Amino acid sequence: MPRGPSLTAEAVCFFRAIENARPEGERILEDPFAERLLPRAWRPWVRSPLMQLGLRGRLPVGPGALQGFVAARHRWIDDALGRFLDAGGEQVVILGAGYDSRALRFAERLAGRPIIEVDFPATQKKKQALLAARVPEVKSVATYLPIDFEHHTLEEGLLEGAEHHQFEPDKRTFFVWEGVAMYLHPDTVDQTLGAVHRLSGSGSELACDLWSAPAGTTIEARMRRIGARMLGTVGEPIRFALTPADAASFFEARGFRALEVCESEALAARYALGKRRLFPDNSVVHVVRV
Ligand SMILES: C[S@@+](CC[C@H](N)C(=O)[O-])C[C@H]1O[C@@H](n2cnc3c(N)ncnc32)[C@H](O)[C@@H]1O
């Protein structure tokens, strides 16, 4: 069945727009394009006092903590990508790119190196329309590969669509896989990592985030599991979970060595100023292909 543009992609772009609207010096992340890339219905809420009030609470699992985590994971991946490019990496692939603006924000640092965005056709089409309408003065340097990971393999897409995008197998590649793995069936996660491993050169890197179901029978743990399940009501149910403790061995079994696994507390210590709490059920992982 054909599916529409991803709503979770709009939600995380909204969180980045909110972060960027914070006063200078209080931001985890600078993403000046996020607000402009938002579909119309979201935009008035970015600076709404009501929304600011809702996000201000310091509850460890509240909306403010989720918004902060989304901003911090993006910043953490930005930092890893920047180091990769500075060290001479050759190309970038963003898997499930949504409204990611790195092709705009990193255009200068990419200095002509390819950046390929892979996503659902519908999400990609909506993003391209928003880019043309809202950011006409900046030309995105991305090329696009529309696929559904559940129905087409990444390997086929990258190898067969070469006339439309600039991916070259065996090059030293940085794969961004942000906010995506948890929505895929475990077999698709395996298939995608297999393609990343087979198609990329030695020293290629992948940065992603992971969701792990909170354990226990406390009301809070149950509420958080129910909250995650509610994503199914917008057609994007969570299907894959991995704890930070299991991440290194999971990736090692698939041909990758973990460079860093970072839980939300460590992310908060690094980036979140003023005692902001970051949502605890997620972690970020940076691995290198061996
Ligand atoms: C939470 S959004 C994250 C978007 C972007 N990475 C970001 O951080 O802003 C999830 C993204 O994964 C994509 N996605 C989820 N399942 C997918 C699938 N089976 N095939 C292709 N893309 C998928 C959605 O279209 C969406 O862009």
The ligand as an SDF file (V2000), in Angstrom:
LIG
                    3D

 27 29  0  0  0  0  0  0  0  0999 V2000
   11.6140   10.0030   12.8960 C   0  0  0  0  0  0  0  0  0  0  0  0
   11.8290   10.2750   11.1930 S   0  0  0  0  0  0  0  0  0  0  0  0
   13.5300   10.7380   11.1730 C   0  0  0  0  0  0  0  0  0  0  0  0
   13.8660   11.6100   10.0210 C   0  0  0  0  0  0  0  0  0  0  0  0
   15.2940   12.1630    9.9930 C   0  0  0  0  0  0  0  0  0  0  0  0
   16.2680   11.1150   10.0110 N   0  0  0  0  0  0  0  0  0  0  0  0
   15.5080   13.1130   11.1260 C   0  0  0  0  0  0  0  0  0  0  0  0
   16.1400   12.7480   12.1130 O   0  0  0  0  0  0  0  0  0  0  0  0
   15.0390   14.2440   11.0120 O   0  0  0  0  0  0  0  0  0  0  0  0
   11.8360    8.6550   10.4860 C   0  0  0  0  0  0  0  0  0  0  0  0
   12.2350    8.6540    9.0230 C   0  0  0  0  0  0  0  0  0  0  0  0
   12.4190    7.3110    8.6020 O   0  0  0  0  0  0  0  0  0  0  0  0
   11.7830    7.1250    7.3570 C   0  0  0  0  0  0  0  0  0  0  0  0
   11.3890    5.7190    7.2820 N   0  0  0  0  0  0  0  0  0  0  0  0
   10.7770    4.9700    8.2470 C   0  0  0  0  0  0  0  0  0  0  0  0
   10.5310    3.7310    7.7630 N   0  0  0  0  0  0  0  0  0  0  0  0
   11.0100    3.7120    6.5000 C   0  0  0  0  0  0  0  0  0  0  0  0
   11.0320    2.7240    5.4720 C   0  0  0  0  0  0  0  0  0  0  0  0
   10.5030    1.5220    5.6700 N   0  0  0  0  0  0  0  0  0  0  0  0
   11.5950    3.0440    4.2890 N   0  0  0  0  0  0  0  0  0  0  0  0
   12.1010    4.2910    4.0600 C   0  0  0  0  0  0  0  0  0  0  0  0
   12.0980    5.2720    5.0020 N   0  0  0  0  0  0  0  0  0  0  0  0
   11.5530    4.9770    6.1930 C   0  0  0  0  0  0  0  0  0  0  0  0
   10.6020    8.0860    7.3710 C   0  0  0  0  0  0  0  0  0  0  0  0
   10.1330    8.4230    6.0770 O   0  0  0  0  0  0  0  0  0  0  0  0
   11.2020    9.2740    8.0970 C   0  0  0  0  0  0  0  0  0  0  0  0
   11.7990   10.1870    7.2220 O   0  0  0  0  0  0  0  0  0  0  0  0
  1  2  1  0
  2  3  1  0
  2 10  1  0
  3  4  1  0
  4  5  1  0
  5  6  1  0
  5  7  1  0
  7  8  2  0
  7  9  1  0
 10 11  1  0
 11 12  1  0
 11 26  1  0
 12 13  1  0
 13 14  1  0
 13 24  1  0
 14 15  1  0
 14 23  1  0
 15 16  2  0
 16 17  1  0
 17 18  1  0
 17 23  2  0
 18 19  1  0
 18 20  2  0
 20 21  1  0
 21 22  2  0
 22 23  1  0
 24 25  1  0
 24 26  1  0
 26 27  1  0
M  CHG  2   2   1   9  -1
M  END
$$$$
